[in-house]
Amino acid sequence: MNLAPDLLNGIFIAATIGVGPFWFLMAVRPNAAITRRTMSTPWPVVAIGLVYAALVIPSAGAILETLLNPTLAAISASLATPAGSLAVWLHVLAFDLIAGRFIWLDGLSRGVGAPLRIAALALALMFGPLGLLLHLALRPRHHREGAQAVS
């Protein structure tokens, strides 16, 4: 798919800024009704997924060909384009948000305090799996009494 650079850049900026409010709510307003309403659903991630699908599906044949016979050189070449970089960026945004949502939900159910929750969310926002690993390593081992476990 050959999209104009301005369009790709616009999608990049919109997606990058667009996830910010969700991260802010999970970190700063974890128990607010708006946070629960928004983050208890998959819709924030679905929105990113739909943009990703619109970008990737038209090139699915070429992408599948690379993925069925992956080499570092072939993957590097496909990611070295603006469209390839944007696709990976959307993928990262979506899966980091899934990790952040898990940290938020699991943290609430285990009574994780604000310092650890915010540190894990900040790390997940910037370095995905590292934030998830921090949360898993330092969270309380048991759920709070009366709290609902993450499913």
Backbone as ProteinMPNN parsed JSONL, in Angstrom:
{"seq_chain_A": "MNLAPDLLNGIFIAATIGVGPFWFLMAVRPNAAITRRTMSTPWPVVAIGLVYAALVIPSAGAILETLLNPTLAAISASLATPAGSLAVWLHVLAFDLIAGRFIWLDGLSRGVGAPLRIAALALALMFGPLGLLLHLALRPRHHREGAQAVS", "coords_chain_A": {"N_chain_A": [[0.853, -1.176, 0.0], [0.55, 2.165, -0.839], [0.663, 4.925, 0.733], [0.285, 8.443, 1.205], [2.993, 10.333, 2.541], [2.274, 12.413, 4.347], [-0.235, 11.581, 5.252], [0.419, 9.156, 6.53], [2.079, 10.188, 8.541], [0.222, 11.776, 9.893], [-1.537, 9.8, 10.888], [0.246, 8.495, 12.575], [0.831, 10.536, 14.479], [-1.764, 11.046, 15.512], [-2.443, 8.519, 16.61], [-0.379, 8.166, 18.488], [-0.729, 10.339, 20.252], [-3.356, 9.837, 20.863], [-3.516, 7.575, 22.577], [-2.695, 8.554, 24.97], [-4.625, 9.726, 26.905], [-5.798, 7.385, 27.989], [-3.703, 6.083, 29.321], [-3.109, 8.108, 31.17], [-5.509, 8.17, 32.683], [-5.469, 5.56, 33.823], [-3.181, 5.735, 35.415], [-3.419, 8.093, 37.022], [-6.084, 8.456, 37.753], [-7.195, 5.955, 38.792], [-9.431, 4.74, 40.004], [-11.616, 6.127, 39.151], [-14.881, 6.669, 37.768], [-14.988, 7.137, 34.996], [-12.591, 6.002, 34.158], [-12.949, 3.309, 34.791], [-15.203, 2.771, 33.183], [-14.167, 3.233, 30.625], [-11.749, 1.693, 30.435], [-12.508, -0.836, 31.152], [-13.449, -2.048, 29.006], [-12.682, -3.449, 25.763], [-12.394, -1.503, 23.825], [-10.559, 0.78, 23.521], [-8.198, -0.485, 22.607], [-9.196, -1.869, 20.438], [-9.798, 0.208, 18.673], [-7.244, 1.093, 17.886], [-6.433, -1.273, 16.716], [-8.153, -1.459, 14.513], [-7.275, 0.638, 12.87], [-4.701, -0.287, 12.426], [-5.351, -2.674, 11.051], [-6.5, -1.591, 8.713], [-4.257, -0.498, 7.592], [-2.519, -2.668, 7.249], [-3.86, -4.906, 6.035], [-4.29, -4.432, 3.194], [-1.717, -4.97, 2.27], [-1.266, -7.551, 2.923], [-0.51, -9.931, 1.576], [2.209, -9.572, 0.748], [3.326, -9.103, 3.252], [2.741, -11.501, 4.571], [4.241, -13.264, 3.019], [6.844, -12.483, 3.73], [6.746, -13.088, 6.461], [6.38, -15.847, 6.469], [8.775, -16.832, 5.637], [10.912, -15.799, 7.357], [13.623, -13.564, 7.61], [16.242, -11.73, 9.125], [17.141, -9.656, 7.533], [15.042, -9.367, 5.634], [12.863, -8.688, 7.282], [13.874, -6.33, 8.401], [14.051, -4.748, 6.094], [11.338, -4.49, 5.409], [10.397, -3.074, 7.563], [11.731, -0.724, 7.331], [10.419, 1.163, 5.932], [8.16, 3.974, 5.776], [5.426, 3.148, 6.021], [5.732, 0.524, 6.992], [7.078, 1.006, 9.404], [5.108, 2.51, 10.719], [3.083, 0.591, 10.95], [4.265, -1.251, 12.72], [4.563, 0.462, 14.901], [1.872, 1.008, 15.579], [1.143, -1.557, 16.326], [2.794, -1.893, 18.574], [1.778, 0.183, 20.22], [-0.841, -0.788, 20.655], [-0.41, -3.301, 21.962], [1.149, -2.553, 24.152], [-0.741, -1.014, 25.448], [-2.573, -2.999, 26.11], [-0.998, -4.405, 27.946], [-0.715, -2.371, 29.862], [-3.382, -2.061, 30.633], [-3.804, -4.567, 31.82], [-1.993, -4.339, 33.982], [-3.202, -2.234, 35.367], [-5.824, -3.31, 35.969], [-5.145, -5.697, 37.376], [-3.571, -4.61, 39.379], [-5.456, -3.06, 40.781], [-7.067, -5.111, 41.788], [-5.338, -6.321, 43.534], [-4.595, -4.414, 45.298], [-2.422, -2.704, 44.77], [-0.23, -0.069, 45.44], [-0.089, 3.484, 44.673], [2.63, 4.437, 43.969], [4.035, 2.11, 42.939], [2.19, 1.253, 40.991], [2.1, 3.482, 39.237], [4.788, 3.597, 38.461], [5.083, 1.093, 37.182], [3.175, 1.374, 35.137], [4.222, 3.599, 33.754], [6.656, 2.546, 32.882], [5.681, 0.464, 31.302], [4.387, 1.951, 29.349], [6.547, 3.136, 28.06], [8.405, 1.042, 27.611], [7.02, -1.349, 27.238], [7.039, -4.614, 27.819], [8.834, -4.485, 29.993], [7.596, -2.92, 31.958], [5.414, -4.537, 32.55], [6.78, -6.768, 33.569], [7.964, -5.591, 35.857], [5.66, -4.981, 37.34], [4.608, -7.603, 37.73], [6.662, -8.743, 39.204], [6.734, -7.268, 41.596], [4.179, -6.999, 42.635], [1.592, -7.554, 45.122], [1.143, -10.886, 46.31], [-1.375, -11.935, 46.683], [-4.886, -11.434, 46.08], [-6.746, -8.57, 47.065], [-9.007, -8.646, 49.775], [-12.337, -9.037, 48.921], [-11.923, -7.883, 46.468], [-12.193, -8.026, 42.914], [-10.88, -10.532, 40.918], [-8.596, -10.425, 38.137], [-9.608, -11.439, 34.96]], "CA_chain_A": [[0.0, 0.0, 0.0], [1.371, 3.356, -0.977], [-0.047, 6.08, 1.271], [1.059, 9.682, 1.223], [3.731, 10.528, 3.799], [1.525, 13.27, 5.272], [-1.285, 10.762, 5.851], [1.079, 8.248, 7.478], [2.51, 10.999, 9.679], [-0.984, 12.155, 10.63], [-1.982, 8.613, 11.633], [1.237, 8.306, 13.628], [0.622, 11.544, 15.529], [-3.074, 10.821, 16.134], [-2.387, 7.308, 17.436], [0.543, 8.39, 19.596], [-1.403, 11.221, 21.21], [-4.651, 9.234, 21.205], [-3.46, 6.624, 23.7], [-2.319, 9.275, 26.189], [-5.651, 9.814, 27.942], [-6.031, 6.095, 28.641], [-2.589, 5.908, 30.26], [-3.305, 9.093, 32.23], [-6.594, 7.709, 33.552], [-5.052, 4.39, 34.606], [-2.146, 6.117, 36.374], [-3.761, 9.188, 37.927], [-7.474, 8.324, 38.204], [-7.446, 4.526, 38.616], [-10.736, 4.311, 40.51], [-12.669, 7.008, 38.65], [-15.9, 6.005, 36.953], [-14.622, 7.223, 33.579], [-11.52, 5.035, 33.912], [-13.566, 1.97, 34.785], [-16.061, 2.661, 31.997], [-13.346, 3.208, 29.416], [-10.726, 0.645, 30.398], [-13.096, -2.158, 31.386], [-13.832, -2.554, 27.693], [-11.53, -3.57, 24.856], [-12.513, -0.539, 22.737], [-9.357, 1.568, 23.196], [-7.273, -1.309, 21.819], [-9.874, -2.172, 19.175], [-9.645, 1.371, 17.794], [-5.892, 1.015, 17.301], [-6.43, -2.466, 15.872], [-8.834, -1.18, 13.245], [-6.359, 1.449, 12.056], [-3.646, -1.233, 12.04], [-5.903, -3.562, 10.019], [-6.647, -0.824, 7.477], [-2.919, -0.277, 7.046], [-1.818, -3.923, 6.963], [-4.605, -5.856, 5.197], [-4.005, -4.294, 1.755], [-0.385, -5.506, 1.967], [-1.176, -8.825, 3.645], [0.217, -10.929, 0.792], [3.649, -9.322, 0.867], [3.703, -9.283, 4.662], [2.702, -12.943, 4.848], [5.398, -13.872, 2.345], [8.01, -12.204, 4.574], [6.606, -13.782, 7.749], [6.485, -17.294, 6.283], [10.181, -17.137, 5.451], [11.521, -14.605, 7.945], [15.046, -13.352, 7.818], [16.43, -10.417, 9.716], [17.261, -8.689, 6.439], [13.716, -9.138, 5.047], [12.067, -7.95, 8.275], [14.448, -4.981, 8.468], [13.676, -4.022, 4.879], [9.912, -4.147, 5.448], [10.178, -2.083, 8.622], [12.483, 0.483, 7.007], [9.557, 2.063, 5.172], [7.225, 4.669, 6.67], [4.239, 2.318, 6.29], [6.155, -0.587, 7.849], [7.351, 1.547, 10.74], [3.83, 2.869, 11.321], [2.388, -0.649, 11.314], [4.882, -1.759, 13.947], [4.253, 1.403, 15.973], [0.493, 0.743, 15.998], [1.207, -2.851, 17.009], [3.391, -1.616, 19.886], [0.81, 0.961, 21.008], [-1.948, -1.659, 21.053], [-0.015, -4.312, 22.933], [1.535, -1.879, 25.392], [-1.984, -0.63, 26.122], [-3.092, -4.231, 26.71], [-0.183, -4.642, 29.145], [-1.096, -1.352, 30.836], [-4.723, -2.413, 31.129], [-3.612, -5.676, 32.76], [-1.362, -3.786, 35.19], [-4.235, -1.459, 36.062], [-6.845, -4.203, 36.529], [-4.533, -6.586, 38.363], [-3.157, -3.762, 40.497], [-6.644, -2.742, 41.578], [-7.544, -6.302, 42.492], [-4.356, -6.714, 44.545], [-4.311, -3.283, 46.179], [-1.11, -2.112, 44.486], [-0.203, 1.35, 45.745], [0.161, 4.419, 43.574], [4.007, 4.497, 43.447], [4.34, 0.944, 42.105], [1.287, 1.268, 39.839], [2.532, 4.519, 38.297], [6.091, 3.181, 37.914], [4.864, -0.007, 36.236], [2.481, 1.904, 33.968], [5.16, 4.442, 33.002], [7.609, 1.656, 32.22], [4.938, -0.237, 30.248], [4.144, 2.912, 28.283], [7.791, 3.379, 27.322], [9.162, -0.179, 27.297], [6.082, -2.465, 27.267], [7.235, -5.79, 28.667], [9.553, -4.181, 31.234], [6.601, -2.479, 32.932], [4.662, -5.728, 32.952], [7.662, -7.557, 34.429], [8.064, -4.899, 37.145], [4.394, -5.205, 38.055], [4.512, -9.009, 38.137], [7.686, -9.046, 40.208], [6.566, -6.547, 42.853], [2.797, -6.943, 43.094], [1.256, -8.486, 46.205], [0.864, -12.235, 45.802], [-2.786, -12.298, 46.844], [-5.866, -10.396, 45.795], [-7.358, -7.919, 48.221], [-10.293, -9.204, 50.174], [-13.467, -8.351, 48.308], [-11.581, -7.377, 45.143], [-12.466, -8.956, 41.833], [-9.643, -10.947, 40.238], [-8.522, -10.188, 36.697], [-9.878, -12.682, 34.211]], "C_chain_A": [[0.892, 1.23, 0.0], [0.565, 4.574, -0.533], [0.879, 7.281, 1.307], [1.766, 9.836, 2.57], [2.99, 11.391, 4.82], [0.417, 12.485, 5.974], [-0.689, 9.808, 6.886], [1.523, 9.01, 8.722], [1.316, 11.429, 10.522], [-1.529, 11.008, 11.459], [-1.049, 8.363, 12.804], [0.983, 9.263, 14.791], [-0.694, 11.301, 16.255], [-3.053, 9.601, 17.055], [-1.514, 7.516, 18.66], [-0.098, 9.262, 20.668], [-2.69, 10.578, 21.72], [-4.627, 8.265, 22.365], [-3.175, 7.32, 25.023], [-3.396, 9.349, 27.256], [-5.915, 8.496, 28.676], [-4.95, 5.82, 29.682], [-2.737, 6.857, 31.45], [-4.376, 8.623, 33.206], [-6.162, 6.528, 34.421], [-4.057, 4.762, 35.693], [-2.658, 7.08, 37.437], [-5.178, 9.077, 38.489], [-7.907, 6.864, 38.121], [-8.831, 4.057, 39.052], [-11.894, 5.171, 40.012], [-13.639, 6.233, 37.756], [-15.533, 6.023, 35.472], [-13.519, 6.219, 33.232], [-12.107, 3.634, 33.843], [-14.428, 1.761, 33.543], [-15.23, 2.484, 30.733], [-12.454, 1.974, 29.342], [-11.261, -0.744, 30.724], [-13.572, -2.779, 30.084], [-12.579, -2.699, 26.829], [-11.457, -2.442, 23.826], [-11.286, 0.336, 22.495], [-8.357, 0.794, 22.326], [-7.887, -1.649, 20.468], [-9.706, -1.013, 18.189], [-8.279, 1.359, 17.11], [-5.825, -0.167, 16.331], [-7.096, -2.246, 14.526], [-7.965, -0.333, 12.316], [-5.226, 0.563, 11.541], [-4.135, -2.132, 10.894], [-6.029, -2.84, 8.681], [-5.297, -0.595, 6.803], [-2.294, -1.575, 6.535], [-2.548, -4.828, 5.965], [-4.341, -5.655, 3.702], [-2.64, -4.855, 1.338], [-0.185, -6.891, 2.571], [-0.381, -9.882, 2.883], [1.723, -10.778, 0.933], [4.132, -9.537, 2.298], [3.751, -10.765, 5.005], [3.882, -13.66, 4.213], [6.666, -13.677, 3.18], [7.942, -12.998, 5.874], [6.719, -15.296, 7.631], [7.926, -17.749, 6.067], [10.995, -15.976, 6.03], [13.046, -14.665, 7.984], [15.173, -11.95, 8.414], [16.495, -9.345, 8.632], [15.89, -8.359, 5.843], [12.824, -8.342, 5.998], [12.565, -6.515, 8.36], [14.035, -4.143, 7.267], [12.205, -3.61, 4.925], [9.612, -3.089, 6.509], [10.856, -0.752, 8.323], [11.701, 1.443, 6.126], [8.656, 2.809, 6.146], [5.989, 3.831, 7.009], [4.587, 1.148, 7.206], [6.422, -0.128, 9.269], [6.052, 1.915, 11.455], [3.064, 1.627, 11.764], [2.953, -1.215, 12.619], [4.558, -0.841, 15.121], [2.823, 1.196, 16.485], [0.403, -0.567, 16.773], [1.726, -2.657, 18.431], [2.407, -0.849, 20.765], [-0.318, 0.078, 21.525], [-1.523, -2.637, 22.142], [0.532, -3.71, 24.221], [0.292, -1.448, 26.162], [-2.659, -1.855, 26.756], [-2.319, -4.543, 27.986], [-0.541, -3.631, 30.234], [-2.451, -1.637, 31.447], [-4.631, -3.567, 32.122], [-3.014, -5.174, 34.072], [-2.4, -3.035, 36.016], [-5.255, -2.377, 36.734], [-6.276, -5.087, 37.635], [-4.097, -5.793, 39.592], [-4.323, -3.382, 41.385], [-7.083, -3.947, 42.403], [-6.597, -6.74, 43.607], [-3.999, -5.573, 45.495], [-2.93, -2.688, 45.994], [-1.189, -0.604, 44.715], [0.186, 2.202, 44.553], [1.613, 4.423, 43.095], [4.363, 3.323, 42.525], [3.474, 0.941, 40.85], [1.77, 2.273, 38.8], [3.877, 4.155, 37.67], [5.908, 2.084, 36.872], [4.162, 0.491, 34.975], [3.41, 2.766, 33.114], [6.157, 3.586, 32.235], [6.929, 0.889, 31.088], [4.662, 0.693, 29.067], [5.39, 3.084, 27.414], [8.477, 2.104, 26.82], [8.322, -1.438, 27.483], [6.36, -3.577, 28.254], [7.972, -5.497, 29.98], [8.599, -3.696, 32.325], [5.774, -3.644, 33.443], [5.505, -6.589, 33.884], [7.826, -6.915, 35.808], [6.813, -5.141, 37.969], [4.31, -6.639, 38.577], [5.497, -9.352, 39.248], [7.364, -8.443, 41.575], [5.135, -6.485, 43.379], [2.587, -7.858, 44.293], [0.838, -9.836, 45.618], [-0.607, -12.616, 45.854], [-3.677, -11.114, 46.514], [-6.396, -9.835, 47.104], [-8.673, -8.597, 48.522], [-11.412, -8.369, 49.569], [-13.181, -7.814, 46.915], [-11.858, -8.458, 44.102], [-11.161, -9.27, 41.101], [-9.737, -10.616, 38.745], [-8.779, -11.501, 35.991], [-9.06, -12.725, 32.958]], "O_chain_A": [[1.865, 1.312, 0.75], [-0.136, 5.184, -1.34], [2.096, 7.146, 1.426], [1.203, 9.506, 3.614], [3.066, 11.134, 6.021], [0.159, 12.701, 7.158], [-1.223, 9.665, 7.985], [1.357, 8.521, 9.839], [1.402, 11.442, 11.75], [-1.939, 11.207, 12.603], [-1.502, 8.053, 13.906], [0.929, 8.845, 15.947], [-0.738, 11.344, 17.485], [-3.589, 9.652, 18.162], [-1.873, 7.087, 19.756], [-0.016, 8.954, 21.857], [-3.064, 10.76, 22.879], [-5.624, 8.139, 23.076], [-3.388, 6.738, 26.087], [-3.114, 9.06, 28.419], [-6.225, 8.506, 29.867], [-5.247, 5.378, 30.791], [-2.518, 6.464, 32.596], [-4.176, 8.671, 34.419], [-6.453, 6.497, 35.617], [-4.076, 4.177, 36.776], [-2.369, 6.908, 38.621], [-5.442, 9.558, 39.591], [-8.891, 6.557, 37.448], [-9.347, 3.075, 38.517], [-13.037, 4.958, 40.415], [-13.261, 5.274, 37.082], [-15.744, 5.034, 34.769], [-13.515, 5.652, 32.139], [-11.791, 2.865, 32.934], [-14.387, 0.697, 32.925], [-15.565, 1.67, 29.873], [-12.406, 1.293, 28.318], [-10.537, -1.73, 30.586], [-14.047, -3.914, 30.07], [-11.535, -2.127, 27.143], [-10.529, -2.428, 23.017], [-10.986, 0.619, 21.335], [-7.748, 1.361, 21.419], [-7.18, -1.712, 19.462], [-9.493, -1.239, 16.998], [-8.175, 1.586, 15.904], [-5.232, -0.065, 15.257], [-6.652, -2.786, 13.513], [-7.93, -0.57, 11.108], [-4.838, 0.648, 10.375], [-3.434, -2.327, 9.901], [-5.705, -3.404, 7.636], [-5.217, -0.509, 5.578], [-1.617, -1.578, 5.506], [-1.901, -5.456, 5.127], [-4.178, -6.648, 2.993], [-2.439, -5.178, 0.168], [0.949, -7.349, 2.712], [0.353, -10.656, 3.499], [2.428, -11.749, 1.208], [5.211, -10.084, 2.525], [4.689, -11.23, 5.653], [4.457, -14.567, 4.815], [7.469, -14.6, 3.319], [8.954, -13.523, 6.338], [7.112, -15.962, 8.589], [8.255, -18.915, 6.288], [11.678, -15.26, 5.298], [13.651, -15.677, 8.339], [14.304, -11.1, 8.221], [15.96, -8.249, 8.803], [15.603, -7.193, 5.573], [12.115, -7.43, 5.574], [11.762, -5.582, 8.389], [13.709, -2.964, 7.408], [11.863, -2.497, 4.524], [8.678, -2.301, 6.36], [10.584, 0.245, 8.992], [12.253, 2.426, 5.629], [8.41, 2.316, 7.247], [5.553, 3.81, 8.16], [3.812, 0.817, 8.104], [6.037, -0.797, 10.227], [5.906, 1.665, 12.652], [2.463, 1.618, 12.839], [2.201, -1.609, 13.51], [4.304, -1.322, 16.225], [2.592, 1.208, 17.694], [-0.329, -0.667, 17.758], [1.16, -3.197, 19.382], [2.221, -1.196, 21.931], [-0.708, 0.176, 22.688], [-2.22, -2.78, 23.147], [0.386, -4.312, 25.285], [0.27, -1.511, 27.391], [-3.253, -1.746, 27.829], [-2.917, -4.906, 28.998], [-0.657, -3.998, 31.403], [-2.642, -1.471, 32.652], [-5.303, -3.551, 33.153], [-3.48, -5.543, 35.15], [-2.459, -3.192, 37.236], [-5.523, -2.241, 37.928], [-6.868, -5.205, 38.708], [-4.242, -6.263, 40.72], [-4.197, -3.38, 42.61], [-7.43, -3.812, 43.576], [-7.007, -7.452, 44.524], [-3.185, -5.754, 46.4], [-2.325, -2.215, 46.956], [-2.113, 0.055, 44.237], [0.719, 1.709, 43.558], [1.824, 4.411, 41.882], [4.929, 3.528, 41.451], [3.97, 0.657, 39.76], [1.842, 1.954, 37.613], [4.085, 4.38, 36.478], [6.509, 2.137, 35.799], [4.51, 0.08, 33.868], [3.388, 2.674, 31.887], [6.467, 3.866, 31.077], [7.527, 0.684, 30.031], [4.702, 0.263, 27.914], [5.298, 3.166, 26.189], [9.059, 2.092, 25.735], [8.855, -2.486, 27.849], [5.956, -3.49, 29.413], [7.755, -6.191, 30.974], [8.781, -4.031, 33.496], [5.469, -3.724, 34.633], [4.996, -7.088, 34.887], [7.827, -7.617, 36.819], [6.893, -5.467, 39.154], [3.976, -6.858, 39.742], [5.194, -10.158, 40.128], [7.683, -9.039, 42.603], [4.907, -5.963, 44.471], [3.32, -8.831, 44.466], [0.245, -9.893, 44.541], [-1.038, -13.523, 45.143], [-3.282, -9.956, 46.648], [-6.48, -10.535, 48.113], [-9.366, -9.065, 47.619], [-11.427, -7.145, 49.694], [-14.093, -7.337, 46.241], [-11.766, -9.652, 44.387], [-10.428, -8.36, 40.714], [-10.827, -10.541, 38.178], [-8.243, -12.543, 36.369], [-9.147, -13.689, 32.197]]}, "name": "protein", "num_of_chains": 1, "seq": "MNLAPDLLNGIFIAATIGVGPFWFLMAVRPNAAITRRTMSTPWPVVAIGLVYAALVIPSAGAILETLLNPTLAAISASLATPAGSLAVWLHVLAFDLIAGRFIWLDGLSRGVGAPLRIAALALALMFGPLGLLLHLALRPRHHREGAQAVS"}
